[in-house]
Amino acid sequence: MQVAIENMIHEIQKPVDQELSGSQRKAELQSIKQTAVDAKELIVERERLEQLIKTLKDNGELQEQRDYSGGFAEQFSK
């Protein structure tokens, strides 16, 4: 996962070709933007997994995440 994140960051850092114009330039910029979003998602997921591993090491067990939002009936009771 770390290697994938590093590769994505390397791709984002590459300058946009100055010879591109119009729709080609727009497509290139959109590709860079999507790569940045994907990299961010991977970083967030990696941090979540690292926190999960830390919790396991500290407690020796997984703590169940609780959902305190309203259930089905509560959502439609209004």
Phi, psi and omega in degrees: 000319180298319180296319179298317179297315179297320178296318179296317179297320178298319179294322180294325184286344180293136179289152178284137181299125183289341181281344179286145176214162175062230185293330178294317179294319180297318179295320179296315179295322177295322178296318179296318179298316180295322177298319178296319178296316179297319179297318179299316178299319178295320179296316179297317180294320178297317178296322178296318179293321177297321178294321178297316179296318179298318178298319178296319180291320182287315187258339183077009180205162176272138175263129181288130176283135182257139178258109182264007177286161182296150178282189183300312182295321181292329181292328185252014182281346183277000000 
